[in-house]
Amino acid sequence: MMVPSSGLLLVLMCCPLLGLVQSASGNKASDNKLSESDPQRCMRHHFVETIAHPIYKCNSKMVLLARCEGHCSWTTRSDPLISFSSVLKQPFKSTCSCCRPHTSKLKAVRLRCAGGTRITATYRYILACNCEECS
């Protein structure tokens, strides 16, 4: 019979509902991720935006853009930090997930301006979104 480490046993006894307890092997007991069918999950949403130069008189253009929006998980976590200093500047390490762009590509659109000149506007088009650690 394998006996868990005393630290893990203490956490389970004190906090039985703790969703993110890590076992000795490093696997998460539960990661509380939203299911693929949940309409509120982190995903890419398309919208149309009009690009116009803020100063020069140029023809505007409508472009298809994408943004990342939605929920990542139901759990955030704050762990106490161990220090050998008498002053703890940050006594806790907090972790949470944010819906962010995972992959994107650079795109450009050319605006025709007065006098026949052209100005190029650039932007990132989001290809995929992921839940990543917030910073």
Phi and psi restraints in degrees (value plus and minus 20) as a CYANA .aco file:
   2 MET   PHI    -112.1   -72.1
   2 MET   PSI     110.8   150.8
   3 VAL   PHI    -122.1   -82.1
   3 VAL   PSI     106.8   146.8
   4 PRO   PHI     -86.3   -46.3
   4 PRO   PSI     138.4   178.4
   5 SER   PHI     -82.0   -42.0
   5 SER   PSI     131.8   171.8
   6 SER   PHI     -82.9   -42.9
   6 SER   PSI     -51.6   -11.6
   7 GLY   PHI     -85.0   -45.0
   7 GLY   PSI     -61.5   -21.5
   8 LEU   PHI     -88.7   -48.7
   8 LEU   PSI     -61.4   -21.4
   9 LEU   PHI     -81.7   -41.7
   9 LEU   PSI     -61.9   -21.9
  10 LEU   PHI     -82.3   -42.3
  10 LEU   PSI     -64.3   -24.3
  11 VAL   PHI     -83.0   -43.0
  11 VAL   PSI     -63.5   -23.5
  12 LEU   PHI     -87.4   -47.4
  12 LEU   PSI     -54.9   -14.9
  13 MET   PHI     -94.0   -54.0
  13 MET   PSI     -58.0   -18.0
  14 CYS   PHI     -99.5   -59.5
  14 CYS   PSI     -56.2   -16.2
  15 CYS   PHI    -151.4  -111.4
  15 CYS   PSI      52.9    92.9
  16 PRO   PHI     -86.4   -46.4
  16 PRO   PSI     -39.5     0.5
  17 LEU   PHI    -115.5   -75.5
  17 LEU   PSI     -13.5    26.5
  18 LEU   PHI     -83.6   -43.6
  18 LEU   PSI      99.3   139.3
  19 GLY   PHI     -98.1   -58.1
  19 GLY   PSI     -43.5    -3.5
  20 LEU   PHI    -139.4   -99.4
  20 LEU   PSI      35.8    75.8
  21 VAL   PHI    -105.6   -65.6
  21 VAL   PSI     109.7   149.7
  22 GLN   PHI    -116.7   -76.7
  22 GLN   PSI     113.5   153.5
  23 SER   PHI     -99.8   -59.8
  23 SER   PSI     156.2   196.2
  24 ALA   PHI     -81.5   -41.5
  24 ALA   PSI     -48.0    -8.0
  25 SER   PHI    -101.1   -61.1
  25 SER   PSI     -29.5    10.5
  26 GLY   PHI      73.9   113.9
  26 GLY   PSI     -19.6    20.4
  27 ASN   PHI    -101.1   -61.1
  27 ASN   PSI     125.4   165.4
  28 LYS   PHI     -99.4   -59.4
  28 LYS   PSI     120.8   160.8
  29 ALA   PHI     -90.5   -50.5
  29 ALA   PSI     -56.8   -16.8
  30 SER   PHI    -180.4  -140.4
  30 SER   PSI     113.3   153.3
  31 ASP   PHI    -126.1   -86.1
  31 ASP   PSI     -18.6    21.4
  32 ASN   PHI      30.1    70.1
  32 ASN   PSI      15.3    55.3
  33 LYS   PHI     -97.2   -57.2
  33 LYS   PSI     131.0   171.0
  34 LEU   PHI     -95.0   -55.0
  34 LEU   PSI     127.7   167.7
  35 SER   PHI     -93.2   -53.2
  35 SER   PSI     138.8   178.8
  36 GLU   PHI     -81.6   -41.6
  36 GLU   PSI     -44.6    -4.6
  37 SER   PHI    -108.2   -68.2
  37 SER   PSI     -26.8    13.2
  38 ASP   PHI     -91.5   -51.5
  38 ASP   PSI     100.7   140.7
  39 PRO   PHI     -88.2   -48.2
  39 PRO   PSI     -34.4     5.6
  40 GLN   PHI    -113.3   -73.3
  40 GLN   PSI     -19.4    20.6
  41 ARG   PHI     -87.2   -47.2
  41 ARG   PSI     143.9   183.9
  42 CYS   PHI     -84.0   -44.0
  42 CYS   PSI     100.7   140.7
  43 MET   PHI    -178.1  -138.1
  43 MET   PSI     148.4   188.4
  44 ARG   PHI    -103.7   -63.7
  44 ARG   PSI     115.1   155.1
  45 HIS   PHI    -143.5  -103.5
  45 HIS   PSI     113.7   153.7
  46 HIS   PHI    -113.9   -73.9
  46 HIS   PSI     129.1   169.1
  47 PHE   PHI    -174.8  -134.8
  47 PHE   PSI     142.6   182.6
  48 VAL   PHI    -126.7   -86.7
  48 VAL   PSI     115.0   155.0
  49 GLU   PHI    -149.1  -109.1
  49 GLU   PSI     124.6   164.6
  50 THR   PHI    -115.6   -75.6
  50 THR   PSI     104.1   144.1
  51 ILE   PHI    -118.5   -78.5
  51 ILE   PSI     104.5   144.5
  52 ALA   PHI    -158.9  -118.9
  52 ALA   PSI     124.0   164.0
  53 HIS   PHI     -94.1   -54.1
  53 HIS   PSI     115.5   155.5
  54 PRO   PHI     -91.5   -51.5
  54 PRO   PSI     -37.6     2.4
  55 ILE   PHI    -138.8   -98.8
  55 ILE   PSI     -74.1   -34.1
  56 TYR   PHI     -96.6   -56.6
  56 TYR   PSI     132.6   172.6
  57 LYS   PHI    -102.3   -62.3
  57 LYS   PSI      75.1   115.1
  58 CYS   PHI    -146.3  -106.3
  58 CYS   PSI     135.2   175.2
  59 ASN   PHI     -89.0   -49.0
  59 ASN   PSI     116.7   156.7
  60 SER   PHI    -105.5   -65.5
  60 SER   PSI     139.1   179.1
  61 LYS   PHI    -153.5  -113.5
  61 LYS   PSI     123.7   163.7
  62 MET   PHI    -113.6   -73.6
  62 MET   PSI     113.8   153.8
  63 VAL   PHI    -150.0  -110.0
  63 VAL   PSI     133.0   173.0
  64 LEU   PHI    -108.8   -68.8
  64 LEU   PSI     103.9   143.9
  65 LEU   PHI    -138.6   -98.6
  65 LEU   PSI     150.4   190.4
  66 ALA   PHI    -157.9  -117.9
  66 ALA   PSI     130.5   170.5
  67 ARG   PHI    -155.2  -115.2
  67 ARG   PSI     139.1   179.1
  68 CYS   PHI    -118.0   -78.0
  68 CYS   PSI     112.7   152.7
  69 GLU   PHI    -173.3  -133.3
  69 GLU   PSI     123.3   163.3
  70 GLY   PHI     114.8   154.8
  70 GLY   PSI    -199.2  -159.2
  71 HIS   PHI    -114.4   -74.4
  71 HIS   PSI     131.2   171.2
  72 CYS   PHI    -127.7   -87.7
  72 CYS   PSI     -68.4   -28.4
  73 SER   PHI    -175.5  -135.5
  73 SER   PSI     150.9   190.9
  74 TRP   PHI    -118.2   -78.2
  74 TRP   PSI     -20.4    19.6
  75 THR   PHI    -142.1  -102.1
  75 THR   PSI     113.7   153.7
  76 THR   PHI    -136.7   -96.7
  76 THR   PSI     146.6   186.6
  77 ARG   PHI    -164.9  -124.9
  77 ARG   PSI     118.9   158.9
  78 SER   PHI    -149.5  -109.5
  78 SER   PSI      96.7   136.7
  79 ASP   PHI    -126.8   -86.8
  79 ASP   PSI     119.9   159.9
  80 PRO   PHI     -90.7   -50.7
  80 PRO   PSI     121.4   161.4
  81 LEU   PHI    -115.7   -75.7
  81 LEU   PSI     123.5   163.5
  82 ILE   PHI    -114.9   -74.9
  82 ILE   PSI     113.5   153.5
  83 SER   PHI    -157.5  -117.5
  83 SER   PSI     129.3   169.3
  84 PHE   PHI    -124.1   -84.1
  84 PHE   PSI      -7.0    33.0
  85 SER   PHI    -119.8   -79.8
  85 SER   PSI     133.3   173.3
  86 SER   PHI     -94.9   -54.9
  86 SER   PSI     -37.1     2.9
  87 VAL   PHI    -136.7   -96.7
  87 VAL   PSI     106.3   146.3
  88 LEU   PHI    -122.4   -82.4
  88 LEU   PSI      86.6   126.6
  89 LYS   PHI     -91.3   -51.3
  89 LYS   PSI     -62.4   -22.4
  90 GLN   PHI    -150.0  -110.0
  90 GLN   PSI      78.6   118.6
  91 PRO   PHI     -96.5   -56.5
  91 PRO   PSI     -28.6    11.4
  92 PHE   PHI    -152.8  -112.8
  92 PHE   PSI     130.9   170.9
  93 LYS   PHI    -131.6   -91.6
  93 LYS   PSI      94.6   134.6
  94 SER   PHI    -122.8   -82.8
  94 SER   PSI     121.5   161.5
  95 THR   PHI    -149.9  -109.9
  95 THR   PSI     123.3   163.3
  96 CYS   PHI    -175.3  -135.3
  96 CYS   PSI     146.3   186.3
  97 SER   PHI    -131.5   -91.5
  97 SER   PSI     120.3   160.3
  98 CYS   PHI    -144.2  -104.2
  98 CYS   PSI     125.8   165.8
  99 CYS   PHI    -100.4   -60.4
  99 CYS   PSI      92.5   132.5
 100 ARG   PHI    -155.1  -115.1
 100 ARG   PSI     140.0   180.0
 101 PRO   PHI     -83.1   -43.1
 101 PRO   PSI     115.0   155.0
 102 HIS   PHI    -119.6   -79.6
 102 HIS   PSI     -66.9   -26.9
 103 THR   PHI    -153.9  -113.9
 103 THR   PSI     127.7   167.7
 104 SER   PHI    -173.2  -133.2
 104 SER   PSI     146.5   186.5
 105 LYS   PHI    -154.5  -114.5
 105 LYS   PSI     131.3   171.3
 106 LEU   PHI     -99.2   -59.2
 106 LEU   PSI     111.0   151.0
 107 LYS   PHI    -146.5  -106.5
 107 LYS   PSI     139.6   179.6
 108 ALA   PHI    -159.3  -119.3
 108 ALA   PSI     128.7   168.7
 109 VAL   PHI    -154.5  -114.5
 109 VAL   PSI     117.6   157.6
 110 ARG   PHI    -122.1   -82.1
 110 ARG   PSI     109.5   149.5
 111 LEU   PHI    -123.2   -83.2
 111 LEU   PSI     114.5   154.5
 112 ARG   PHI    -108.9   -68.9
 112 ARG   PSI     107.0   147.0
 113 CYS   PHI    -134.5   -94.5
 113 CYS   PSI     152.2   192.2
 114 ALA   PHI     -77.2   -37.2
 114 ALA   PSI     121.2   161.2
 115 GLY   PHI      63.3   103.3
 115 GLY   PSI     -13.6    26.4
 116 GLY   PHI      64.4   104.4
 116 GLY   PSI     -19.9    20.1
 117 THR   PHI     -95.1   -55.1
 117 THR   PSI     139.3   179.3
 118 ARG   PHI    -145.7  -105.7
 118 ARG   PSI     120.0   160.0
 119 ILE   PHI    -142.7  -102.7
 119 ILE   PSI     115.8   155.8
 120 THR   PHI    -120.9   -80.9
 120 THR   PSI     108.7   148.7
 121 ALA   PHI    -127.5   -87.5
 121 ALA   PSI     116.6   156.6
 122 THR   PHI    -137.2   -97.2
 122 THR   PSI     133.7   173.7
 123 TYR   PHI    -178.8  -138.8
 123 TYR   PSI     143.7   183.7
 124 ARG   PHI    -117.8   -77.8
 124 ARG   PSI     107.9   147.9
 125 TYR   PHI    -119.5   -79.5
 125 TYR   PSI     101.1   141.1
 126 ILE   PHI     -97.8   -57.8
 126 ILE   PSI     106.5   146.5
 127 LEU   PHI    -115.2   -75.2
 127 LEU   PSI     -54.6   -14.6
 128 ALA   PHI    -173.2  -133.2
 128 ALA   PSI     130.5   170.5
 129 CYS   PHI    -136.9   -96.9
 129 CYS   PSI     131.9   171.9
 130 ASN   PHI    -164.2  -124.2
 130 ASN   PSI     137.2   177.2
 131 CYS   PHI    -105.5   -65.5
 131 CYS   PSI     100.7   140.7
 132 GLU   PHI    -150.0  -110.0
 132 GLU   PSI     139.9   179.9
 133 GLU   PHI     -82.1   -42.1
 133 GLU   PSI     112.0   152.0
 134 CYS   PHI     -90.1   -50.1
 134 CYS   PSI     129.9   169.9
